[in-house]
Amino acid sequence: MWIPKDLNGNVKILSLSYDSNVVASVHNDVTEIGQNLIQSLVTDLRYETLWDRPVAMVAYSFGGLVLKSLVVEMHKNVYQKKMNNLDAKAQYCCEKFLKNLKGVVFYSVPHAGGIEDLSKYFKWQCQQIAKDTTQLSLLKNMKSFDRKMEQLSIDFNKSICEDINIYAFAEGLPIDNKWGILVPVASAIRLSDNNNYKVEDANHLTICKPPSKDHLSYSKLLECLKIFMKEKNTPIMPPLPCYEVALENKANAINRLLQKESIVALVGMGGIGKTTLSKKVYHLFHNQYEKSSFLEDVKSKDINDVKKKLLQDLCDRKLCKDENVDKYFGEIKQCMISKKVLVVVDDVDMTKNLRDLELLIDKHAINVDCKSKVLVNCRNWQILKNHVRESAKVDMAFLDREQARELFMFHAFKHANHVTNEFKNISMEIIKACGGLPLSLEILGCYLCDIHDLEIWKDALRELKNGQNITGGFDNELLWKTLQISYDNLSKKHQDMFLEIACFFVGWKKNTICRVYWNGDDSLSPMLILHNLKDRSLIKWAENGGLYMHEQLRDMGRNIATKVTMNQFIWKPNISLQKNQVVKNLEGISFKECKILPSFFQNGSKEFDNLRLLDLTKASPNIVENFIQGQDLNNLRWLCLQECMIQKLPNNLVNYCHLQRWP
């Protein structure tokens, strides 16, 4: 009750409770208490403040063993993945707790002090708490228990940061003539690295009940807490995924590049892992800088809020809600010039974002002499190319087959002891369909985890290939919304070409595509649109000059084309139009590998006034003849007859003025 007032209200006190009866049980129960407390910490909203501010822990008596168990079990969960029943949020909370833990204060804790000392302690505990003589069987195993307490202390030391402060208080008076000093000084202070205090006028029962604020047991505690609060302000760490694949090697490569450049850019499509890699770089290397700031998801936030966070992280200046941030912004410039600073700018979508942050970004600067560094990630290279040198651009790569398999199998089978061949086979098909995209692999794996119905797995694979909703939940929406953000931000001309590429032109040479779209006027050229799509990571060029698109971007585009645009494109034969549907809107049709003309197209001539693209690759000759003959296809600009076993071209092709023969 004294501490909040003495620390000017700048502290929140929370208590953790546990079943004290198990003090008379074996060491494994201490581990169980630690695991149960973790569950409480990550599910109770009262403890949310632990994840974004410095933490000090104070423990008394057996509670000190519980505290050590809590820290050890958290460390196992975060770094050894031992507690598989915790979800990603819980693992994130554990990691933040460990990183924010600044100091520990122990009061009369029996860390380990020899069999005789601990025997006396636990005998007293059994009688005081349980009053159950059957629990005194613990004393027979005291030698083993003593060794386990020693191991718990070793594990605790390995689980905390090297620079953490540990203080200990020891009782100076006996409880009475019978019990004496319950926890000897040697046992109580052995972890404290000489930061220890023997309270001469307190026994085991009164050491946490000081008569006044001047009492050593309180005044030194208050002093310790103030020291913890003066510790270097550790930046709030963005959460990492619960399972990582090849992240550390990639982060090391980015860090090496940052040594040569003032600003480095990560560029790639949504879901490829730009943000995750940025977070990993920040986790690993932020402590090499005097100040650091991680500005997450800039595109979705008010730029003034982003500026305020930057000002707080770099200059320790926290503004009121309505205070004007711009009048302080010169301090950020000065900080980046005078100190060694790391700033990560996550997911920008406008050049204005970078200008507004005024991060002294200049690709023409003498980068080697600049101590401060900026790492920025973006889907669109056009936003960054005036700020970042080409040599500092990192094109994000998809996971290779083995990495993709590792990531998916962890999420899909983390609770399984054995995987049958049927599920292994369908897993490989799903992994292939995900195309090395981390977001898809993780979402699909988590959705299918603990589902033992093979048909559901097959349905998920089918829906994934169709670019459709798989789970009906938020995660699946996240996947497709993430992919569709880039499409939604395109102009109408760019959107149309993206959809048409997804439906018809994957694998084609860019010169061929440009001929299809070139209309001879001075409007935006097809080649420029293609380069814009490439800069936005929506398409890429293969080594042979062909155009390719990630499978899920392609499937998303096809789904948009058939559903959102009201059948503007019919890109696969099993999609048929309703009989009463007007076909004037149709601009593209694919009968690729089609053997029988769909029934809707067999009923005589239709009005295909706007049809520009017609794919008859590997279609049967009768489809070519039945569909083309008698149709008015005056606006047709592209007709593909690859591997189509026809003897001669239909006669009316000569009437289509926009068609030219192209090898």
C-alpha positions as CSV (number, residue, x, y, z in Angstrom):
1,M,0.0,0.0,0.0
2,W,3.0,2.3,0.5
3,I,4.7,1.7,-2.8
4,P,2.3,3.4,-5.2
5,K,2.4,6.7,-3.3
6,D,6.1,6.6,-2.8
7,L,6.7,6.0,-6.5
8,N,4.3,8.9,-7.4
9,G,1.6,6.5,-8.8
10,N,3.9,5.4,-11.6
11,V,3.6,1.7,-10.7
12,K,0.9,-0.9,-10.7
13,I,1.0,-3.8,-8.2
14,L,-0.3,-7.2,-9.1
15,S,-0.3,-10.3,-7.0
16,L,0.0,-13.9,-8.2
17,S,-1.7,-16.6,-6.0
18,Y,-1.0,-20.3,-6.0
19,D,-2.0,-23.4,-4.0
20,S,0.3,-23.3,-1.0
21,N,-0.5,-26.9,0.0
22,V,1.9,-28.2,-2.6
23,V,4.8,-26.9,-0.7
24,A,4.6,-30.2,1.0
25,S,4.8,-32.1,-2.3
26,V,7.6,-32.8,-4.7
27,H,9.6,-30.6,-7.0
28,N,7.5,-31.4,-10.0
29,D,4.6,-29.6,-8.4
30,V,6.6,-26.4,-8.3
31,T,7.0,-26.8,-12.1
32,E,3.2,-27.3,-12.4
33,I,2.5,-24.2,-10.3
34,G,4.8,-22.2,-12.7
35,Q,2.9,-23.5,-15.7
36,N,-0.5,-22.7,-14.2
37,L,0.6,-19.2,-13.4
38,I,1.7,-18.7,-17.0
39,Q,-1.8,-19.6,-18.1
40,S,-3.2,-17.0,-15.6
41,L,-0.8,-14.3,-16.8
42,V,-1.7,-14.7,-20.5
43,T,-5.4,-15.0,-20.1
44,D,-6.2,-12.5,-17.3
45,L,-6.7,-9.0,-18.7
46,R,-5.3,-7.5,-15.4
47,Y,-1.9,-8.5,-16.5
48,E,-1.9,-6.9,-20.0
49,T,0.3,-4.0,-18.7
50,L,3.1,-6.5,-18.1
51,W,3.7,-6.7,-21.9
52,D,4.7,-3.1,-22.5
53,R,6.4,-1.8,-19.4
54,P,9.3,-2.7,-17.0
55,V,8.5,-5.5,-14.6
56,A,9.9,-6.1,-11.1
57,M,9.0,-9.3,-9.2
58,V,9.0,-9.6,-5.4
59,A,8.7,-13.0,-3.7
60,Y,8.6,-14.3,-0.2
61,S,9.5,-17.7,1.2
62,F,8.3,-20.6,-0.9
63,G,7.0,-18.0,-3.4
64,G,10.6,-17.4,-4.5
65,L,10.7,-21.0,-5.8
66,V,7.4,-20.4,-7.5
67,L,8.8,-17.3,-9.1
68,K,11.9,-19.1,-10.4
69,S,9.6,-21.9,-11.8
70,L,7.5,-19.3,-13.5
71,V,10.5,-17.7,-15.2
72,V,12.0,-21.0,-16.2
73,E,8.8,-22.3,-17.7
74,M,8.3,-19.1,-19.7
75,H,11.9,-19.4,-21.0
76,K,11.2,-23.0,-22.1
77,N,8.1,-22.0,-23.8
78,V,9.7,-19.1,-25.8
79,Y,13.0,-20.5,-26.7
80,Q,12.6,-24.3,-26.5
81,K,8.9,-24.5,-27.6
82,K,8.2,-27.0,-24.7
83,M,4.7,-25.9,-23.9
84,N,2.8,-26.7,-27.1
85,N,-0.6,-26.0,-25.5
86,L,0.1,-22.2,-25.6
87,D,-0.9,-20.3,-28.6
88,A,1.1,-17.6,-30.4
89,K,-0.4,-14.8,-28.3
90,A,0.7,-16.6,-25.1
91,Q,4.2,-17.2,-26.4
92,Y,4.4,-13.5,-27.3
93,C,3.3,-12.5,-23.8
94,C,5.9,-14.8,-22.3
95,E,8.7,-13.3,-24.5
96,K,7.7,-9.8,-23.6
97,F,7.5,-10.6,-19.9
98,L,11.1,-12.0,-20.0
99,K,12.4,-9.0,-21.9
100,N,10.7,-6.5,-19.6
101,L,11.8,-8.2,-16.4
102,K,14.3,-5.7,-14.9
103,G,14.8,-7.1,-11.4
104,V,13.8,-9.6,-8.7
105,V,13.7,-9.1,-5.0
106,F,13.7,-12.2,-2.8
107,Y,12.6,-12.2,0.9
108,S,13.8,-15.2,3.0
109,V,13.6,-17.7,0.1
110,P,15.2,-21.1,0.6
111,H,17.1,-21.2,-2.7
112,A,19.2,-24.1,-1.5
113,G,21.1,-24.4,1.7
114,G,21.9,-28.0,2.5
115,I,19.7,-30.9,3.5
116,E,19.4,-30.0,7.2
117,D,18.3,-26.4,6.5
118,L,15.7,-27.3,4.0
119,S,14.5,-30.2,6.1
120,K,13.8,-27.8,8.9
121,Y,12.1,-25.4,6.6
122,F,9.8,-27.9,4.9
123,K,9.0,-29.6,8.2
124,W,7.8,-26.3,9.5
125,Q,5.8,-25.5,6.3
126,C,4.1,-28.9,6.5
127,Q,3.0,-28.4,10.0
128,Q,2.0,-24.7,9.6
129,I,0.1,-25.1,6.3
130,A,-1.2,-28.6,6.0
131,K,-1.3,-30.0,9.5
132,D,-1.1,-33.4,7.7
133,T,1.5,-35.9,9.0
134,T,1.2,-37.9,5.7
135,Q,2.8,-35.0,3.9
136,L,5.9,-35.3,6.0
137,S,7.0,-38.1,3.7
138,L,8.6,-35.3,1.7
139,L,11.4,-35.2,4.4
140,K,12.4,-38.7,3.5
141,N,13.2,-37.5,0.0
142,M,14.9,-34.3,1.1
143,K,18.3,-35.1,-0.4
144,S,16.7,-35.5,-3.9
145,F,14.6,-32.3,-3.3
146,D,17.7,-30.4,-2.3
147,R,19.4,-31.3,-5.6
148,K,16.3,-30.3,-7.6
149,M,16.2,-26.9,-5.9
150,E,19.8,-26.5,-6.9
151,Q,18.9,-27.3,-10.5
152,L,16.0,-24.9,-10.4
153,S,18.4,-22.1,-9.4
154,I,20.7,-23.0,-12.2
155,D,17.8,-23.0,-14.7
156,F,16.6,-19.7,-13.4
157,N,20.0,-18.1,-13.9
158,K,20.0,-19.4,-17.5
159,S,16.5,-18.0,-18.1
160,I,17.0,-14.4,-17.2
161,C,18.9,-11.7,-19.0
162,E,22.6,-11.2,-18.0
163,D,22.1,-7.6,-16.8
164,I,19.0,-8.3,-14.6
165,N,19.3,-7.0,-11.0
166,I,18.7,-9.6,-8.2
167,Y,18.4,-8.5,-4.5
168,A,17.8,-10.7,-1.5
169,F,16.8,-10.1,2.1
170,A,17.6,-12.6,4.9
171,E,15.9,-13.0,8.3
172,G,18.0,-12.0,11.2
173,L,16.0,-13.3,14.1
174,P,14.6,-16.8,15.1
175,I,10.9,-17.4,15.0
176,D,11.1,-18.8,18.5
177,N,13.3,-21.0,20.6
178,K,11.9,-24.1,18.9
179,W,12.3,-23.1,15.2
180,G,15.1,-20.6,15.3
181,I,16.1,-19.0,12.0
182,L,14.1,-20.9,9.5
183,V,15.9,-19.9,6.3
184,P,19.7,-19.4,7.0
185,V,21.4,-16.4,5.4
186,A,23.5,-18.7,3.2
187,S,20.4,-20.1,1.6
188,A,18.4,-16.8,1.4
189,I,21.0,-14.7,-0.4
190,R,23.0,-17.1,-2.6
191,L,21.4,-15.7,-5.9
192,S,21.8,-12.1,-5.2
193,D,25.4,-11.4,-6.3
194,N,26.2,-9.6,-3.1
195,N,23.2,-7.2,-3.4
196,N,21.8,-8.7,-0.2
197,Y,20.5,-7.4,3.2
198,K,20.2,-9.1,6.5
199,V,17.3,-7.7,8.5
200,E,18.5,-8.0,12.1
201,D,15.1,-7.2,13.7
202,A,12.9,-9.5,11.6
203,N,12.2,-13.2,11.6
204,H,10.7,-15.4,8.9
205,L,7.2,-14.3,9.7
206,T,7.8,-10.5,10.1
207,I,10.4,-9.8,7.4
208,C,7.6,-8.7,5.0
209,K,5.8,-6.7,7.7
210,P,8.0,-3.7,8.4
211,P,6.8,-1.4,11.2
212,S,7.6,1.8,9.2
213,K,8.8,3.1,5.9
214,D,12.3,3.6,7.3
215,H,12.7,0.0,8.1
216,L,15.5,-1.7,6.1
217,S,13.2,-4.3,4.5
218,Y,11.1,-1.6,3.0
219,S,13.5,1.3,2.4
220,K,15.9,-1.0,0.4
221,L,13.0,-2.4,-1.6
222,L,11.9,1.1,-2.6
223,E,15.5,1.9,-3.5
224,C,15.6,-1.2,-5.7
225,L,12.4,-0.4,-7.5
226,K,13.7,3.1,-8.3
227,I,16.8,1.6,-9.7
228,F,14.7,-0.7,-11.9
229,M,12.7,2.3,-13.2
230,K,15.9,4.1,-14.1
231,E,17.1,1.3,-16.2
232,K,17.6,2.0,-19.9
233,N,14.2,2.3,-21.5
234,T,13.8,-1.0,-23.4
235,P,11.8,-0.4,-26.5
236,I,8.5,-2.3,-26.9
237,M,9.3,-5.3,-28.9
238,P,7.0,-6.3,-31.7
239,P,5.8,-9.9,-31.5
240,L,7.5,-12.7,-33.5
241,P,5.7,-15.8,-34.8
242,C,5.6,-18.8,-32.5
243,Y,7.7,-20.8,-35.0
244,E,10.5,-19.4,-37.3
245,V,12.0,-20.8,-40.4
246,A,15.3,-19.5,-41.8
247,L,14.6,-16.1,-40.2
248,E,17.9,-15.6,-38.3
249,N,20.1,-16.1,-41.4
250,K,18.0,-13.6,-43.4
251,A,18.1,-11.1,-40.5
252,N,21.9,-11.4,-40.4
253,A,22.1,-10.7,-44.1
254,I,19.9,-7.6,-43.7
255,N,22.1,-6.4,-40.8
256,R,25.3,-6.8,-42.9
257,L,23.6,-4.7,-45.6
258,L,22.7,-2.0,-43.0
259,Q,26.4,-1.7,-42.2
260,K,26.9,-0.4,-45.8
261,E,23.7,1.6,-46.4
262,S,21.8,4.2,-44.5
263,I,18.5,2.8,-45.6
264,V,17.6,-0.7,-46.7
265,A,14.2,-1.7,-48.3
266,L,12.4,-5.0,-48.1
267,V,10.1,-5.3,-51.1
268,G,7.6,-8.1,-51.8
269,M,4.0,-9.2,-52.1
270,G,1.6,-9.3,-49.1
271,G,2.1,-12.3,-46.9
272,I,5.7,-13.1,-48.0
273,G,7.2,-12.2,-44.6
274,K,8.4,-8.6,-44.9
275,T,7.1,-7.5,-41.5
276,T,8.2,-10.7,-39.8
277,L,11.7,-10.3,-41.1
278,S,11.8,-6.7,-40.1
279,K,10.7,-7.7,-36.6
280,K,13.4,-10.3,-36.4
281,V,16.1,-7.8,-37.4
282,Y,14.8,-5.4,-34.7
283,H,14.8,-8.1,-32.0
284,L,18.3,-9.2,-32.8
285,F,20.1,-5.9,-33.4
286,H,18.2,-3.0,-31.7
287,N,20.5,-3.3,-28.7
288,Q,23.4,-2.3,-30.9
289,Y,21.9,1.2,-31.2
290,E,21.6,4.0,-28.6
291,K,17.9,4.5,-29.6
292,S,15.5,2.5,-31.7
293,S,11.9,2.5,-32.8
294,F,9.6,0.0,-34.6
295,L,6.8,1.8,-36.5
296,E,4.3,-1.0,-37.3
297,D,1.8,-1.0,-40.1
298,V,2.3,2.7,-41.0
299,K,-0.2,2.6,-43.9
300,S,-3.1,1.8,-41.5
301,K,-2.3,4.5,-38.9
302,D,-2.7,8.3,-38.6
303,I,0.7,9.7,-39.5
304,N,0.6,12.0,-36.4
305,D,0.3,9.0,-34.1
306,V,3.3,7.4,-35.9
307,K,5.2,10.6,-35.4
308,K,4.4,10.7,-31.7
309,K,5.6,7.1,-31.2
310,L,8.8,8.0,-33.0
311,L,9.3,11.1,-30.8
312,Q,8.7,9.0,-27.7
313,D,11.0,6.2,-28.7
314,L,13.9,8.3,-29.9
315,C,13.6,11.4,-27.7
316,D,11.8,10.1,-24.6
317,R,9.2,12.8,-25.1
318,K,5.6,11.6,-24.5
319,L,3.0,14.1,-25.8
320,C,-0.6,14.6,-24.8
321,K,-3.3,13.4,-27.1
322,D,-4.0,16.8,-28.7
323,E,-0.5,18.2,-28.5
324,N,1.1,19.3,-31.8
325,V,3.9,16.9,-32.6
326,D,5.5,18.9,-35.4
327,K,7.0,21.6,-33.1
328,Y,9.1,18.9,-31.5
329,F,10.1,17.1,-34.7
330,G,13.5,18.9,-35.0
331,E,14.5,16.8,-32.0
332,I,14.2,13.6,-34.0
333,K,16.5,15.0,-36.7
334,Q,19.0,16.0,-34.1
335,C,18.8,12.6,-32.5
336,M,19.4,10.8,-35.7
337,I,22.4,13.0,-36.5
338,S,24.0,12.9,-33.0
339,K,23.2,9.4,-32.0
340,K,23.3,5.9,-33.4
341,V,19.6,5.2,-34.1
342,L,17.7,2.3,-35.7
343,V,14.2,3.0,-37.1
344,V,12.1,0.3,-38.8
345,V,9.2,1.6,-40.9
346,D,6.8,-1.2,-41.5
347,D,4.4,-1.4,-44.5
348,V,4.4,2.1,-46.1
349,D,2.0,2.6,-49.1
350,M,2.7,6.3,-49.9
351,T,5.9,8.3,-50.5
352,K,4.3,11.0,-48.3
353,N,4.6,8.6,-45.3
354,L,8.4,8.8,-45.6
355,R,8.5,12.5,-46.2
356,D,6.3,13.2,-43.2
357,L,8.5,11.2,-40.9
358,E,11.5,13.3,-42.0
359,L,14.0,10.4,-41.4
360,L,16.9,12.1,-43.2
361,I,16.4,9.5,-46.0
362,D,18.6,10.3,-49.0
363,K,20.0,7.6,-51.2
364,H,22.7,9.9,-52.4
365,A,24.1,10.4,-48.9
366,I,27.5,9.0,-47.9
367,N,26.0,6.0,-46.3
368,V,29.1,4.5,-44.7
369,D,29.5,7.6,-42.5
370,C,25.9,7.6,-41.3
371,K,25.6,5.9,-37.9
372,S,21.8,5.9,-37.9
373,K,20.0,3.3,-40.0
374,V,16.5,2.9,-41.5
375,L,14.9,-0.3,-42.5
376,V,11.6,0.1,-44.4
377,N,9.3,-2.5,-46.0
378,C,6.8,-2.0,-48.7
379,R,4.9,-3.8,-51.5
380,N,5.6,-1.1,-54.1
381,W,9.2,-0.3,-55.1
382,Q,8.0,2.9,-56.9
383,I,7.3,4.4,-53.5
384,L,10.9,3.8,-52.3
385,K,13.1,4.0,-55.4
386,N,13.7,7.7,-55.0
387,H,14.9,7.2,-51.4
388,V,16.7,3.8,-51.6
389,R,19.6,2.8,-53.8
390,E,19.1,-0.2,-56.0
391,S,22.0,-1.9,-54.1
392,A,20.0,-1.6,-50.9
393,K,16.8,-3.2,-52.2
394,V,16.0,-6.7,-51.0
395,D,13.4,-8.6,-53.0
396,M,11.8,-11.0,-50.6
397,A,12.0,-14.6,-51.7
398,F,9.4,-17.3,-51.1
399,L,10.2,-20.2,-48.9
400,D,11.9,-23.1,-50.7
401,R,10.2,-26.5,-50.6
402,E,11.9,-27.8,-47.5
403,Q,11.3,-24.6,-45.5
404,A,7.7,-24.5,-46.6
405,R,7.2,-28.1,-45.5
406,E,8.8,-27.4,-42.1
407,L,6.6,-24.4,-41.5
408,F,3.3,-26.1,-42.5
409,M,4.0,-29.4,-40.7
410,F,4.7,-27.5,-37.5
411,H,1.4,-25.7,-37.5
412,A,-0.7,-28.6,-38.9
413,F,0.8,-31.5,-36.8
414,K,2.3,-29.9,-33.7
415,H,0.1,-32.0,-31.4
416,A,0.4,-35.3,-33.4
417,N,2.8,-38.1,-32.6
418,H,2.3,-39.8,-35.9
419,V,1.2,-38.7,-39.3
420,T,-0.3,-41.2,-41.7
421,N,0.7,-41.4,-45.4
422,E,-2.7,-40.1,-46.5
423,F,-2.2,-36.9,-44.5
424,K,1.4,-36.6,-45.6
425,N,0.4,-36.8,-49.3
426,I,-2.4,-34.2,-49.0
427,S,0.0,-32.0,-47.0
428,M,2.5,-32.0,-49.9
429,E,-0.3,-30.9,-52.3
430,I,-1.3,-28.1,-49.9
431,I,2.3,-27.0,-49.5
432,K,2.7,-26.9,-53.3
433,A,-0.5,-24.9,-53.7
434,C,0.7,-22.3,-51.1
435,G,3.8,-21.6,-53.3
436,G,6.1,-20.9,-50.4
437,L,4.0,-18.0,-49.1
438,P,4.5,-18.0,-45.3
439,L,1.1,-16.5,-44.5
440,S,-0.8,-19.2,-46.4
441,L,1.3,-22.0,-44.9
442,E,0.7,-20.7,-41.4
443,I,-3.0,-20.0,-41.8
444,L,-3.8,-23.3,-43.5
445,G,-1.7,-25.3,-41.0
446,C,-3.4,-23.7,-38.0
447,Y,-6.8,-24.3,-39.5
448,L,-6.2,-27.9,-40.3
449,C,-4.5,-28.7,-37.0
450,D,-6.4,-31.3,-35.0
451,I,-8.8,-32.0,-37.9
452,H,-8.6,-35.7,-38.6
453,D,-11.1,-35.8,-41.5
454,L,-9.2,-36.2,-44.8
455,E,-12.2,-34.9,-46.8
456,I,-12.0,-31.5,-45.0
457,W,-8.3,-31.3,-45.9
458,K,-9.2,-32.0,-49.6
459,D,-12.0,-29.4,-49.5
460,A,-9.5,-26.9,-48.1
461,L,-7.0,-27.6,-50.9
462,R,-9.8,-27.2,-53.5
463,E,-11.0,-23.9,-52.1
464,L,-7.4,-22.7,-51.8
465,K,-6.8,-23.3,-55.5
466,N,-10.1,-21.5,-56.3
467,G,-9.0,-18.5,-54.3
468,Q,-12.1,-18.9,-52.1
469,N,-12.8,-18.7,-48.4
470,I,-11.6,-21.8,-46.6
471,T,-12.3,-21.4,-42.9
472,G,-15.0,-18.7,-42.9
473,G,-13.1,-17.1,-40.1
474,F,-10.9,-14.1,-39.5
475,D,-7.6,-15.9,-40.3
476,N,-8.9,-16.8,-43.8
477,E,-10.1,-13.3,-44.3
478,L,-6.7,-12.0,-43.3
479,L,-5.1,-14.2,-46.0
480,W,-7.2,-12.9,-48.9
481,K,-7.5,-9.4,-47.6
482,T,-3.7,-9.2,-47.3
483,L,-3.3,-10.4,-50.9
484,Q,-6.1,-8.1,-52.2
485,I,-4.7,-4.9,-50.7
486,S,-2.3,-4.5,-53.6
487,Y,-5.1,-5.1,-56.1
488,D,-7.4,-2.6,-54.4
489,N,-4.8,0.1,-54.6
490,L,-4.4,-0.1,-58.4
491,S,-6.0,2.2,-60.9
492,K,-8.7,0.8,-63.2
493,K,-6.4,0.1,-66.1
494,H,-3.9,-1.6,-63.8
495,Q,-6.6,-3.7,-62.2
496,D,-8.0,-4.8,-65.6
497,M,-4.5,-5.9,-66.9
498,F,-3.8,-7.7,-63.6
499,L,-7.0,-9.7,-63.9
500,E,-6.4,-10.5,-67.5
501,I,-2.9,-11.7,-66.8
502,A,-4.2,-13.9,-64.0
503,C,-6.8,-15.4,-66.3
504,F,-4.9,-15.7,-69.6
505,F,-1.2,-14.6,-69.7
506,V,0.8,-16.3,-67.0
507,G,3.8,-17.7,-68.7
508,W,3.6,-15.4,-71.8
509,K,6.4,-13.1,-72.9
510,K,5.9,-9.4,-72.1
511,N,6.3,-8.4,-75.7
512,T,3.4,-10.5,-76.7
513,I,1.2,-9.1,-74.0
514,C,2.1,-5.5,-75.0
515,R,1.0,-6.2,-78.6
516,V,-2.4,-7.4,-77.3
517,Y,-2.9,-4.1,-75.4
518,W,-1.2,-1.6,-77.7
519,N,-3.7,0.7,-79.3
520,G,-1.4,3.2,-81.0
521,D,-2.5,6.3,-79.0
522,D,-0.5,8.2,-76.4
523,S,-2.3,6.7,-73.4
524,L,-0.5,4.8,-70.7
525,S,1.6,2.2,-72.5
526,P,1.1,-1.5,-71.7
527,M,4.9,-1.9,-70.9
528,L,4.7,0.8,-68.3
529,I,1.7,-0.9,-66.7
530,L,3.6,-4.1,-66.6
531,H,6.5,-2.5,-65.0
532,N,4.2,-0.8,-62.4
533,L,2.7,-4.2,-61.6
534,K,6.2,-5.7,-61.2
535,D,7.3,-2.9,-58.9
536,R,4.2,-3.7,-56.8
537,S,5.3,-7.3,-56.6
538,L,2.2,-8.5,-58.3
539,I,4.1,-10.0,-61.3
540,K,7.6,-11.1,-62.0
541,W,9.8,-12.0,-65.0
542,A,11.1,-15.5,-65.3
543,E,14.7,-16.1,-66.6
544,N,13.3,-17.0,-70.0
545,G,11.5,-13.6,-70.3
546,G,8.1,-15.1,-69.5
547,L,5.7,-13.4,-67.1
548,Y,4.7,-15.3,-63.9
549,M,2.5,-14.6,-60.9
550,H,2.4,-16.3,-57.5
551,E,-0.2,-19.1,-57.5
552,Q,-2.3,-17.4,-54.9
553,L,-2.2,-14.0,-56.5
554,R,-3.2,-15.7,-59.7
555,D,-6.1,-17.6,-58.0
556,M,-7.2,-14.5,-56.2
557,G,-7.3,-12.6,-59.6
558,R,-9.3,-15.4,-61.2
559,N,-11.8,-15.4,-58.4
560,I,-12.2,-11.6,-58.6
561,A,-12.6,-11.9,-62.4
562,T,-15.4,-14.5,-62.1
563,K,-17.2,-13.2,-59.0
564,V,-16.6,-9.5,-58.5
565,T,-16.6,-8.4,-62.1
566,M,-19.9,-10.2,-62.9
567,N,-18.3,-12.7,-65.3
568,Q,-16.3,-10.2,-67.2
569,F,-13.9,-13.1,-67.8
570,I,-14.8,-16.8,-68.1
571,W,-11.4,-18.4,-67.5
572,K,-12.3,-22.0,-67.0
573,P,-14.7,-24.3,-69.0
574,N,-16.8,-25.5,-66.0
575,I,-18.1,-22.0,-65.4
576,S,-21.2,-21.4,-67.4
577,L,-23.4,-18.4,-67.9
578,Q,-27.0,-18.3,-67.0
579,K,-29.4,-18.5,-70.0
580,N,-30.8,-15.1,-69.4
581,Q,-27.4,-13.4,-68.8
582,V,-26.3,-10.7,-71.2
583,V,-22.9,-11.6,-72.7
584,K,-22.0,-8.1,-74.0
585,N,-19.9,-7.6,-70.9
586,L,-17.7,-10.6,-71.6
587,E,-14.1,-9.5,-72.5
588,G,-12.4,-12.8,-72.2
589,I,-13.2,-16.5,-72.4
590,S,-11.0,-19.6,-71.9
591,F,-11.8,-23.0,-73.4
592,K,-8.3,-24.2,-72.5
593,E,-8.2,-28.1,-72.7
594,C,-11.9,-28.1,-73.2
595,K,-13.2,-31.1,-75.1
596,I,-16.9,-30.3,-75.3
597,L,-18.4,-26.8,-75.8
598,P,-20.4,-25.8,-72.7
599,S,-24.1,-26.0,-73.3
600,F,-24.7,-22.3,-73.1
601,F,-22.4,-21.6,-76.1
602,Q,-24.0,-24.3,-78.2
603,N,-27.3,-22.5,-78.8
604,G,-26.3,-20.4,-81.9
605,S,-24.9,-17.0,-82.3
606,K,-24.4,-14.7,-79.3
607,E,-23.6,-11.0,-79.1
608,F,-19.9,-11.0,-78.0
609,D,-19.5,-7.3,-78.8
610,N,-16.7,-6.8,-76.3
611,L,-14.9,-10.1,-76.5
612,R,-11.1,-9.3,-76.8
613,L,-9.4,-12.4,-75.5
614,L,-10.1,-16.0,-76.5
615,D,-8.0,-18.9,-75.3
616,L,-8.5,-22.2,-77.2
617,T,-5.2,-23.8,-76.0
618,K,-5.5,-27.6,-76.4
619,A,-9.2,-27.3,-77.1
620,S,-10.8,-29.9,-79.4
621,P,-11.1,-28.9,-83.1
622,N,-14.9,-29.1,-83.0
623,I,-14.9,-26.3,-80.3
624,V,-12.8,-24.1,-82.5
625,E,-15.2,-24.6,-85.4
626,N,-18.4,-24.5,-83.5
627,F,-17.6,-21.4,-81.5
628,I,-15.8,-19.2,-84.0
629,Q,-17.9,-19.9,-87.1
630,G,-20.8,-17.5,-87.3
631,Q,-19.8,-15.3,-84.4
632,D,-19.3,-11.6,-84.6
633,L,-15.9,-11.2,-82.9
634,N,-14.8,-7.9,-84.4
635,N,-13.1,-6.7,-81.3
636,L,-11.0,-9.8,-80.8
637,R,-7.4,-8.8,-80.1
638,W,-5.9,-12.1,-79.0
639,L,-6.8,-15.7,-80.1
640,C,-4.6,-18.5,-78.8
641,L,-4.7,-21.8,-80.7
642,Q,-1.6,-23.4,-79.2
643,E,-1.6,-27.3,-79.4
644,C,-5.0,-27.1,-81.0
645,M,-5.2,-29.9,-83.6
646,I,-7.1,-28.1,-86.3
647,Q,-6.5,-28.7,-90.0
648,K,-7.1,-25.1,-91.1
649,L,-8.1,-21.7,-89.7
650,P,-11.8,-20.8,-89.7
651,N,-12.7,-18.7,-92.8
652,N,-14.1,-15.8,-90.9
653,L,-10.9,-15.0,-89.0
654,V,-9.8,-12.8,-91.9
655,N,-12.6,-10.5,-91.0
656,Y,-11.3,-9.7,-87.6
657,C,-9.3,-6.5,-88.2
658,H,-7.5,-6.4,-84.8
659,L,-5.9,-9.9,-85.1
660,Q,-2.3,-10.3,-86.3
661,R,-0.4,-13.5,-86.6
662,W,2.2,-13.8,-83.8
663,P,4.6,-16.6,-83.4
